[in-house]
Amino acid sequence: MMMSGAATARCFSPLQLPLSRFLFNFRSSSASIAICFQLFSTEASPDKERVRDEVLKEFLAIIENEPASSVKVDCAYTDKMCKAGNLSAASQKLQILNDKNIAVTPDVYNLILEEASQKNDIDLSCQVFKKLLLSCTSPSATSCLYFAKAFTKVNDCADILRFIKEISEITCSSTSSFINRIIFAFAKSGQKDKALEIFDHLRRQDYSLDLITYNIVLDILGRIGRVDEMLDVFASMKETGFIPDTVSYNTLINGLRKAGRSDMCCVYFKEMSENGIEPDLLTYTALIEIFGRSGNAEESLKCFREMKLKGILPSIHIYRSLIHNLNKTGKVELATELLEEMNSSSTCLAGPKDFKRKRRQRNT
């Protein structure tokens, strides 16, 4: 009588049975692959490494004798291995599947990358991330973030720069896209200085950077208040031959606004218009706030009317900013009119999605 997988799991443990009998059970069906990995990942014994090696050998034998479609690669078992601290076993299992051209889902890579990042295991992170890149699967933002987090306790960028050089030489994927994701991931993981160091190194080495790379770096510099460097990068971008887009100008203007450089904001808004780059909701939001803070209510209202004429829906934030600054400058009647207008058009105001659209373009 055939026993179910759950019953089989209850009847034997790889470290309680003689190894030969355990491996006989392991050979019996591809379903046993899941069972043995589950058992292995939860066992604690000095013999664990010996059993692991034997299990992996048997796993290899099974996938050589059975069609790839019959081998089920389940994230749950990789997850158990990682949480039990058996990263080497999880990595070897991944290598076997890669060698046999058996498809591995991004979730499996992410499980190992996440655990490796928590242990700051740079070598394993590089190995797994390299496998992911060579699988012709574009790494997700999550994969890149886990990869970047592994470098948190490293003081310099030597290892990551060597890895980027190696990947650039062997991968057929878009180098600039890969670099953009890496720089963004390092910044998002709190390693902004490393992200900027990576950018500076790659720029000096004439790597394949694009407009998105520059936009990401402008955003990083603007967020940490390094305005002079942001202006230098913006100038360098134009000298390199890239034409700034709406995202470039918005990022620059917002960075200058946060640093209190209102005069420079107006200069670049004028340049933006002269170059035929259309301002959007983010542009007008920044300008209305800049003029409002400086007490220039007329310019704020001029921008407000201009954006509405262009069919750009104002947000509740813009209304509130205008109303606050008009009240502050004594234009109470006009502020009241805008309040009534805001309340009557509350269902037709710009929402969070209208702001996020441009951010997604910047971070792609």
TIRO-513862 format. One record per residue (C-alpha): x, y, z; residue in one letter. Coordinates in steps of 0.02 Angstrom, whole numbers, padded with zeros to 5 digits, always signed. Layout:
% TIRO-513862
XYZa;...
END
This chain:
% TIRO-513862
+00000+00000+00000m;+00069+00169-00053m;+00093+00297+00085m;+00059+00481+00066s;+00202+00608+00070g;+00148+00666+00243a;+00144+00488+00309a;+00315+00453+00235t;+00383+00608+00319a;+00319+00548+00487r;+00394+00374+00466c;+00577+00412+00438f;+00708+00542+00466s;+00870+00547+00366p;+00974+00544+00523l;+00876+00407+00610q;+00880+00279+00469l;+01036+00200+00394p;+01093+00310+00251l;+01067+00174+00120s;+00886+00148+00170r;+00856+00337+00175f;+00926+00354-00001l;+00819+00208-00061f;+00665+00300+00001n;+00732+00459-00078f;+00746+00374-00248r;+00568+00311-00246s;+00487+00462-00326s;+00513+00644-00369s;+00390+00686-00230a;+00521+00624-00108s;+00634+00767-00159i;+00521+00887-00067a;+00513+00773+00086i;+00700+00746+00101c;+00740+00931+00084f;+00608+00973+00211q;+00678+00847+00334l;+00857+00895+00300f;+00824+01079+00328s;+00751+01051+00500t;+00878+00924+00566e;+01019+00971+00682a;+01162+00848+00692s;+01352+00836+00669p;+01312+00723+00520d;+01213+00858+00432k;+01349+00899+00305e;+01373+00716+00258r;+01186+00691+00235v;+01173+00853+00138r;+01305+00797+00014d;+01220+00628-00010e;+01050+00708-00030v;+01114+00828-00161l;+01196+00684-00256k;+01033+00588-00255e;+00939+00744-00305f;+01056+00758-00454l;+01028+00574-00499a;+00840+00595-00497i;+00834+00749-00607i;+00951+00663-00731e;+00830+00517-00748n;+00665+00609-00748e;+00595+00742-00863p;+00627+00917-00801a;+00440+00950-00798s;+00416+00817-00664s;+00534+00900-00541v;+00440+01023-00432k;+00546+01164-00366v;+00449+01232-00218d;+00497+01395-00132c;+00438+01324+00033a;+00585+01203+00044y;+00714+01333-00005t;+00638+01444+00127d;+00657+01306+00258k;+00838+01281+00211m;+00876+01466+00225c;+00788+01489+00390k;+00876+01337+00461a;+01041+01418+00415g;+01080+01294+00275n;+01125+01425+00146l;+01259+01315+00068s;+01131+01178+00036a;+01008+01302-00040a;+01146+01372-00150s;+01201+01199-00208q;+01022+01151-00247k;+01007+01311-00351l;+01169+01270-00442q;+01108+01095-00486i;+00947+01165-00558l;+01042+01297-00657n;+01163+01167-00726d;+01016+01061-00785k;+00928+01211-00864n;+00780+01187-00750i;+00683+01348-00731a;+00696+01429-00560v;+00572+01563-00510t;+00634+01734-00451p;+00558+01697-00281d;+00685+01558-00252v;+00830+01676-00291y;+00754+01807-00177n;+00740+01688-00031l;+00927+01652-00036i;+00973+01834-00071l;+00869+01892+00077e;+00950+01770+00197e;+01124+01807+00129a;+01094+01994+00151s;+01044+01969+00332q;+01208+01877+00362k;+01306+02006+00260n;+01370+01862+00154d;+01441+01957+00006i;+01514+01806-00084d;+01352+01708-00082l;+01252+01863-00130s;+01363+01891-00281c;+01353+01708-00332q;+01164+01701-00323v;+01136+01872-00402f;+01252+01823-00544k;+01150+01664-00573k;+00992+01769-00576l;+01065+01888-00706l;+01130+01746-00814l;+00959+01661-00809s;+00902+01801-00926c;+00776+01854-00794t;+00780+02039-00763s;+00812+02064-00577p;+00668+02146-00485s;+00687+02295-00370a;+00669+02174-00224t;+00813+02064-00287s;+00925+02216-00309c;+00881+02281-00136l;+00925+02115-00052y;+01088+02112-00150f;+01133+02290-00097a;+01093+02258+00086k;+01228+02123+00093a;+01358+02263+00076f;+01293+02366+00223t;+01440+02329+00337k;+01573+02349+00201v;+01668+02513+00206n;+01715+02528+00023d;+01647+02484-00149c;+01790+02374-00209a;+01689+02212-00207d;+01535+02284-00292i;+01640+02371-00425l;+01730+02208-00465r;+01562+02121-00476f;+01491+02253-00594i;+01645+02238-00705k;+01628+02049-00711e;+01443+02055-00750i;+01466+02188-00884s;+01591+02075-00973e;+01486+01916-00974i;+01303+01965-00977t;+01204+02003-01132c;+01076+02107-01038s;+01069+02297-01042s;+01216+02359-00939t;+01139+02530-00906s;+00976+02454-00844s;+01073+02340-00725f;+01180+02485-00662i;+01027+02596-00635n;+00943+02463-00527r;+01102+02436-00426i;+01132+02622-00393i;+00950+02646-00344f;+00952+02493-00230a;+01108+02551-00138f;+01030+02722-00109a;+00865+02647-00051k;+00954+02532+00071s;+01031+02684+00155g;+01200+02671+00068q;+01190+02834-00029k;+01376+02870-00021d;+01413+02700-00099k;+01282+02731-00233a;+01367+02895-00278l;+01540+02814-00273e;+01480+02680-00393i;+01413+02814-00511f;+01573+02917-00504d;+01682+02765-00538h;+01575+02705-00684l;+01568+02879-00759r;+01758+02892-00754r;+01772+02720-00834q;+01654+02769-00976d;+01524+02637-00933y;+01359+02635-01024s;+01260+02761-00923l;+01098+02840-00982d;+00979+02981-00938l;+00894+02875-00806i;+01061+02848-00718t;+01087+03035-00707y;+00909+03065-00647n;+00931+02938-00506i;+01094+03020-00451v;+01016+03194-00458l;+00878+03130-00343d;+01004+03055-00220i;+01104+03216-00211l;+00949+03323-00193g;+00882+03217-00050r;+01042+03233+00051i;+01060+03419+00015g;+01220+03411-00088r;+01158+03547-00204v;+01323+03601-00281d;+01363+03421-00330e;+01187+03403-00400m;+01214+03556-00511l;+01383+03486-00567d;+01304+03319-00615v;+01164+03409-00708f;+01293+03511-00806a;+01396+03354-00839s;+01242+03264-00902m;+01213+03399-01033k;+01397+03403-01081e;+01391+03215-01109t;+01254+03241-01236g;+01098+03194-01138f;+00947+03309-01154i;+00865+03335-00984p;+00682+03282-00977d;+00539+03332-00863t;+00600+03211-00729v;+00775+03288-00735s;+00710+03465-00712y;+00583+03416-00579n;+00717+03326-00479t;+00835+03475-00494l;+00702+03605-00449i;+00641+03504-00299n;+00818+03479-00236g;+00850+03666-00248l;+00682+03704-00165r;+00724+03595-00015k;+00892+03683+00001a;+00807+03855-00002g;+00881+03903-00171r;+00722+03983-00240s;+00818+04096-00360d;+00898+03946-00445m;+00729+03859-00458c;+00663+04002-00563c;+00818+03998-00673v;+00797+03813-00714y;+00609+03829-00738f;+00644+03963-00868k;+00776+03851-00950e;+00652+03708-00949m;+00522+03812-01041s;+00650+03880-01166e;+00703+03701-01208n;+00524+03651-01244g;+00510+03534-01094i;+00331+03536-01032e;+00308+03562-00845p;+00190+03441-00756d;+00100+03427-00590l;+00264+03402-00494l;+00342+03556-00575t;+00196+03669-00533y;+00180+03599-00357t;+00362+03647-00322a;+00347+03820-00401l;+00185+03866-00313i;+00264+03817-00146e;+00423+03915-00186i;+00329+04075-00232f;+00210+04054-00087g;+00350+04039+00041r;+00433+04194-00026s;+00269+04292-00010g;+00248+04310-00198n;+00064+04268-00206a;+00042+04338-00382e;+00171+04220-00457e;+00093+04073-00364s;-00078+04116-00436l;-00002+04140-00609k;+00070+03963-00602c;-00096+03897-00537f;-00194+03972-00680r;-00064+03916-00807e;-00071+03734-00753m;-00261+03732-00761k;-00258+03806-00936l;-00144+03663-00988k;-00269+03536-00921g;-00164+03485-00771i;-00274+03445-00622l;-00217+03532-00462p;-00198+03429-00305s;-00271+03466-00134i;-00093+03504-00078h;-00082+03646-00205i;-00248+03719-00149y;-00199+03712+00034r;-00030+03791-00002s;-00110+03934-00098l;-00246+03962+00032i;-00120+03964+00174h;-00004+04087+00088n;-00146+04201+00031l;-00212+04210+00208n;-00036+04244+00268k;-00018+04393+00149t;-00189+04464+00195g;-00282+04409+00038k;-00420+04328+00138v;-00559+04352+00010e;-00459+04266-00126l;-00412+04127-00006a;-00597+04099+00032t;-00638+04087-00154e;-00505+03954-00177l;-00568+03858-00026l;-00743+03854-00101e;-00671+03801-00269e;-00570+03661-00186m;-00722+03595-00092n;-00833+03598-00246s;-00705+03505-00353s;-00642+03381-00223s;-00683+03232-00335t;-00585+03305-00481c;-00420+03336-00394l;-00254+03253-00433a;-00215+03106-00319g;-00061+03007-00266p;-00057+02910-00430k;-00028+03071-00527d;+00131+03102-00427f;+00191+02922-00431k;+00185+02908-00620r;+00338+03017-00644k;+00429+02939-00497r;+00413+02767-00578r;+00488+02835-00738q;+00633+02908-00638r;+00671+02746-00547n;+00650+02622-00689t;
END
